[in-house]
Amino acid sequence: SVLAFHKRYRAARKLGITVLLEGQGGDEIWAGYSYYADAGASGRSHDGSSFSVNDEILKEKPGTETGPAERLPLVRRQWSDLLGAKLQRSLRFVDRASMSSGVEVRVPYLATDLALPALSLPDEWKVRDGELRSFIRRMAEPHLGRELAVRPKVPVQDPQRKWLQKELKEYVSDRLA
């Protein structure tokens, strides 16, 4: 949510916090989106943006026949999502929103020393029996308990759309007229 992000960064700054860690990229590298359970070879990011992944960048050693390129289409879909428009828009938004409050946001899941090994994991470690983020959940379970480790992702509903359709519709229309 646009407002929630701005409020969070403003509140962090008021508390003297100048650097935050965010989870952008986590769903992409750990296979956390529901469509990864049935990854098709569409050649498109889930947001619809077209991105052609060069198989050479997916190979452990360019010019060879070995590497994650043979484990398509899941890794192809992951790369498409990592390099597609949705994540890029999100990162740009987070950067602008945080910097407007003087807060730096870091995205550790997108660090190459974490992302590349995660992407090279076998598909069955990422999605097992329909369970998304299987590997990361198994790693978290001893520390967080099974109930929390396997808990489904809960999206945060953002009320702006509802507000703009009802409570704020006239106000915004008057300002834009």
C-alpha positions in Angstrom: 0.0 0.0 0.0 1.4 3.4 -1.0 0.2 5.1 2.2 1.3 2.3 4.5 4.8 2.4 3.0 5.1 6.1 3.4 3.8 6.0 7.0 6.2 3.1 7.8 9.2 4.9 6.5 8.2 8.2 8.2 7.7 6.3 11.5 11.0 4.6 11.2 12.8 7.9 10.7 11.0 9.4 13.7 12.4 6.5 15.8 15.9 7.3 14.5 16.0 4.2 12.2 17.8 5.1 9.0 18.2 1.6 7.4 15.6 -1.0 6.9 15.6 -4.5 5.4 12.7 -5.4 3.0 11.7 -8.7 1.5 11.4 -7.7 -2.2 12.6 -10.6 -4.4 11.9 -13.3 -1.8 8.9 -14.7 -3.7 10.9 -14.7 -6.9 14.0 -16.5 -5.7 12.3 -18.9 -3.3 9.3 -19.7 -5.6 6.7 -18.1 -3.5 4.0 -17.2 -6.0 1.1 -19.6 -6.5 1.7 -19.9 -10.2 5.1 -21.3 -9.6 3.4 -24.6 -8.4 2.4 -25.1 -12.0 5.1 -23.1 -13.9 4.3 -23.1 -17.6 6.8 -22.1 -20.3 5.0 -19.0 -21.3 8.1 -16.8 -21.7 6.3 -14.0 -19.9 6.5 -12.6 -16.4 3.4 -13.1 -14.4 2.7 -9.3 -14.7 2.5 -9.9 -18.5 5.7 -8.1 -19.4 7.7 -9.9 -22.0 11.2 -11.0 -21.1 13.3 -13.4 -23.0 15.8 -15.2 -20.8 19.0 -16.0 -22.5 19.7 -19.7 -21.6 23.4 -18.9 -21.4 22.9 -16.8 -18.3 21.2 -19.7 -16.7 24.1 -22.1 -17.2 26.7 -22.6 -14.6 29.4 -22.3 -17.2 28.4 -20.5 -20.4 29.0 -22.6 -23.5 28.2 -25.9 -21.7 25.1 -28.0 -21.6 24.9 -28.1 -17.8 23.3 -25.8 -15.3 19.9 -24.6 -14.3 18.7 -23.9 -17.8 17.8 -27.6 -18.1 15.4 -27.2 -15.1 13.0 -25.1 -17.1 10.3 -23.8 -16.9 10.4 -22.9 -13.1 13.8 -21.2 -13.2 12.8 -19.4 -16.4 9.7 -18.1 -14.8 11.7 -17.0 -11.7 14.2 -15.1 -13.9 11.4 -13.6 -15.9 9.8 -12.3 -12.7 13.1 -11.1 -11.3 13.9 -9.1 -14.4 10.3 -8.2 -15.4 8.5 -4.9 -14.9 6.6 -5.7 -11.6 9.6 -6.2 -9.4 11.4 -3.3 -11.0 8.4 -1.0 -10.4 8.2 -2.2 -6.8 11.9 -1.5 -6.2 11.7 1.9 -7.7 8.6 2.8 -5.6 10.2 1.5 -2.4 13.4 3.5 -3.1 11.5 6.7 -3.7 9.1 6.3 -0.8 11.9 5.5 1.7 14.3 8.2 0.5 11.5 10.8 0.8 11.7 10.1 4.6 15.5 9.8 4.7 15.5 6.0 5.1 17.6 3.6 3.1 16.0 0.3 2.2 18.2 -2.7 1.5 16.9 -5.9 -0.2 19.0 -8.8 0.9 17.1 -11.4 -1.1 18.3 -9.8 -4.3 22.0 -9.9 -3.4 23.7 -12.1 -6.0 25.5 -14.2 -3.4 22.1 -15.3 -2.1 19.9 -15.1 -5.2 22.0 -17.1 -7.6 22.5 -20.1 -5.3 18.8 -20.0 -4.4 17.8 -20.0 -8.1 20.1 -22.9 -8.8 18.3 -25.2 -6.2 16.5 -28.1 -7.7 12.8 -27.4 -8.5 11.7 -30.0 -5.9 13.4 -28.1 -3.2 11.5 -24.9 -4.2 8.0 -26.4 -4.7 7.3 -29.8 -3.1 3.8 -31.4 -3.3 2.3 -28.0 -4.1 4.0 -26.3 -1.1 5.6 -23.1 -2.2 9.0 -21.9 -0.8 9.5 -25.5 0.4 13.3 -25.1 1.1 13.0 -21.9 3.1 10.1 -23.2 5.1 12.1 -26.4 6.0 15.0 -24.2 7.1 12.7 -21.9 9.2 10.7 -24.7 10.9 13.2 -25.6 13.7 13.4 -22.0 14.6 9.8 -20.8 14.2 7.8 -24.0 14.7 5.8 -25.8 12.0 2.6 -23.7 12.3 4.4 -20.4 11.5 6.9 -21.9 9.0 4.1 -23.4 6.8 1.6 -20.6 7.3 0.2 -19.3 4.0 1.2 -15.9 2.8 -1.5 -13.3 3.8 -1.7 -10.3 1.4 -2.1 -6.9 2.9 -5.2 -5.3 1.5 -4.7 -1.7 0.6 -7.8 0.5 1.0 -6.9 3.3 -1.5 -8.9 1.8 -4.3 -12.0 1.6 -2.1 -11.5 5.1 -0.8 -11.1 6.5 -4.3 -14.3 4.8 -5.4 -16.3 6.0 -2.4 -15.2 8.3 0.4 -12.6 10.2 -1.5 -14.1 10.1 -5.0 -15.6 13.6 -5.0 -12.6 15.1 -3.3 -10.2 13.7 -5.8 -12.5 14.5 -8.8 -12.7 18.1 -7.6 -8.9 18.4 -7.3 -8.2 16.9 -10.7 -10.9 18.9 -12.5 
